[in-house]
Amino acid sequence: MKNFVYKSWNGVMNSNHNPLRHIPDENVRHWIMQILAWMWCVMFSLWMGSMWVFGISAVAHVFILAAIVITVTTFETAKRKPKVFLKKGN
């Protein structure tokens, strides 16, 4: 079951595994994933019958995406420039 959930998640949410992997430019894949995410926010709010739901969902997505960006940036900085995290006196 765990493997099924993992493969299902990657099949939709990971552009390195879903059909978007065939697009060579990673930035283009990212933008397409962003557009799809916003489309699903709109569709969910229309289904629920309220633009308030869209607003809440959109704000929640922005915060989640910001947290992901901050995490990836921190990891990349740690990998490429680990001395950034050290005190100036060291």
N, C-alpha and C positions, 0 to 999 in steps of 0.2 A: 504494500500500500504506500509506504514511504517513497519508494522508487517511482511509483505511478504519479504521485503528487509532484515530486521533483521534476520528472520529465514533462508533465502537463504544464507546470509553471514555466519552465524554460521554453517550451514550445510556443508560448504566447508572449511572455514578458522579456525574454532574453534575445536581443537582436543578433547575437552570435549563434543562436540555435534555431530561431524561427526563419521563415522564408526571406526575411529582410537581409539575412546573412549574405545573399547573393549581390547586394549593392556594395560595391567596393569602398565607397567613402563612408567612414564611420560617422561623420558629422551629419550626413544626409540620413543615415539610418536613425540617428538620434532624433532628428527633427520629425521624421515620420512617426516614430514612437510617441513623441510629444503630441503631435496632431491627433493620433489615434486615442491617446489618453484623454485629451480634451473633448474629443467627439463622444467618448463613452460617458464623460461627466455630463455633457449636455443630454445625451439619450437617457441617462438615469434620471435626471431631473425632470425631463418631459414625461417619462414613465410615471414618476411620482406625482406629476401634476403641479409642480411648484418650482419657480425660478429661485426660491430661497434655498431649495435643496442644491441647485446648481452652484449658488454662491458659496454655501458651506462646503460642498464637495471641491470646488475650485480652490478655495483657500486651504483646505486640508491637503490637497495635492501639492500646492505650492510649498507648504511647510515640509511635507514629506520629501519632495524633490530637493528642497534646499538642504535638508539634513543629509541626503545622499550626496549632494555636491560637496558639502563641507567634509564629509567622511572621506570621499575619494580624494579630495584635495589634500587632506591631512596625510592620508596614506602615501600619495604620490610624493609629497614633500619629504616625508620620512624616508622614502626609498631613494630619492634623488639628492636631497640636501639635509641629511639628518642633523647636521650641526645647528640648524635653525632652532632646534628645540633645546639647545644647551644654553646655560647661563653665559652671559658675556665675559665673565671673569675666567672661564675655563678654557 
